[in-house]
C-alpha cells in the first residue's frame, strides 16, 4: 500500500488503489491530540483551554488550544501545553499523555508520530467546599 503526503492547508494522504483522496487538516491532528491528552487522569485542562467538565457544554471549538502540530512527509511532532491536577505524579501523567496522544494520532490518521513534547504550564487546585451547616432534626409533633 503506497502512501504519499503533500503539504497544503493540511496533509493529503493518497492510496494508489483508492477511489479518491483523503485530506487531514492540521486542526484535526491538533484536536485529536487535545482530546487524547484530556482523557488521561490527572490532566486538568489544556493550557488556555476549558476544564474537562465544561467541554460538553461549550462544544469542541477550543480543543486545539495548547497544541502545536508540525507535520512533515515522514512524521508528526506534537507540543502540548497542559495544566495538571494537584496530587498527581507529573512524570507518570506526562508519560501516559505521550502514549495516549501517539496512539490516537497513529490509529486515527495513519501518520507516524515522531515526538510528543509535554509542557506543564500549571497545577490546578480544587477549591475547598464550603462547610455545610448541620441540619436540625425535624421535630415530630404528636396530636
C-alpha positions in Angstrom: 0.0 0.0 0.0 1.8 3.1 -1.2 1.1 6.3 0.8 2.1 9.8 -0.3 1.8 13.0 1.6 1.8 16.6 0.4 1.9 19.8 2.4 -1.0 22.2 1.7 -3.6 23.5 4.2 -3.5 20.1 5.7 -2.0 16.8 4.7 -3.1 14.8 1.7 -2.9 11.0 2.1 -3.2 9.2 -1.2 -3.6 5.5 -1.7 -2.7 4.2 -5.2 -5.7 1.9 -5.2 -8.3 4.2 -3.6 -11.3 5.9 -5.1 -10.1 9.4 -4.2 -8.0 11.4 -1.8 -8.1 11.8 1.9 -7.0 15.2 3.3 -6.3 15.7 7.0 -6.2 19.4 8.2 -3.7 20.4 10.8 -6.5 21.4 13.1 -7.8 17.8 13.0 -4.5 16.5 14.2 -4.4 19.1 17.0 -8.0 18.3 18.1 -7.2 14.6 18.3 -4.1 15.4 20.3 -6.0 17.6 22.7 -8.9 15.1 23.2 -6.5 12.3 23.8 -4.5 14.3 26.4 -7.7 15.3 28.3 -8.6 11.6 28.6 -5.7 11.0 30.9 -6.5 11.0 34.6 -4.6 13.9 36.3 -4.8 16.3 33.3 -7.0 19.3 34.4 -7.1 21.2 31.1 -5.0 22.2 28.1 -3.2 25.5 28.6 -5.6 28.3 27.6 -8.5 25.8 27.4 -11.6 25.0 29.4 -11.7 22.2 32.0 -12.8 18.7 31.0 -16.3 19.0 32.5 -17.1 22.2 30.5 -16.1 20.7 27.1 -19.5 19.1 26.5 -21.3 22.3 27.4 -19.2 24.7 25.3 -18.5 22.4 22.3 -15.3 21.3 20.7 -14.1 24.6 19.2 -11.3 25.3 21.7 -9.7 21.8 21.9 -6.7 22.7 19.8 -5.5 25.4 22.2 -2.3 24.4 23.9 -1.4 22.1 21.0 1.2 22.8 18.3 1.5 20.4 15.4 4.3 20.1 12.9 3.7 17.5 10.1 6.3 16.6 7.6 6.1 13.9 5.0 7.9 11.4 7.3 6.4 12.2 10.7 4.4 14.3 13.1 5.7 16.3 16.0 3.3 17.5 18.7 3.9 20.0 21.5 1.3 20.0 24.3 0.9 22.6 27.0 -1.3 21.5 29.8 -2.3 22.0 33.4 -2.1 19.1 35.9 -4.4 18.3 38.8 -2.7 18.7 42.2 -1.6 15.5 43.8 -0.7 13.5 40.6 2.7 12.4 39.6 3.9 14.7 36.8 6.3 12.1 35.2 3.7 9.4 35.3 0.9 11.5 33.9 3.2 13.0 31.2 4.2 9.6 30.1 0.6 8.5 29.9 -0.3 11.6 27.9 2.6 10.9 25.4 1.5 7.3 24.9 -2.2 8.2 24.6 -1.6 11.0 22.1 0.8 8.9 20.0 -1.6 6.0 19.9 -4.6 8.2 19.0 -2.8 10.1 16.2 -1.3 6.9 14.6 -4.5 4.9 14.8 -6.9 7.7 13.6 -4.7 9.3 10.9 -2.1 6.7 9.8 0.6 9.3 10.4 3.8 8.3 12.3 4.3 10.3 15.5 8.0 11.2 16.0 7.7 13.2 19.2 5.1 14.3 21.8 6.5 17.0 23.9 4.6 17.8 27.1 4.9 21.2 28.9 3.3 21.5 32.3 2.0 25.1 32.4 0.4 25.0 35.8 -1.2 23.0 38.6 -5.0 23.1 39.2 -6.0 23.1 42.8 -9.6 22.2 43.6 -11.4 24.9 45.6 -12.3 23.8 49.1 -16.0 23.1 49.5 -17.9 25.4 51.9 -18.8 23.6 55.1 -22.5 22.9 55.2 -24.4 23.8 58.3 -25.7 20.7 60.1 -29.3 20.2 59.6 -31.6 20.2 62.6 -33.6 17.1 63.3 -37.2 17.5 62.3 -39.5 17.8 65.3 -42.3 15.4 65.4 -45.5 16.9 66.8 -48.0 14.4 68.2 -51.6 15.3 68.1 
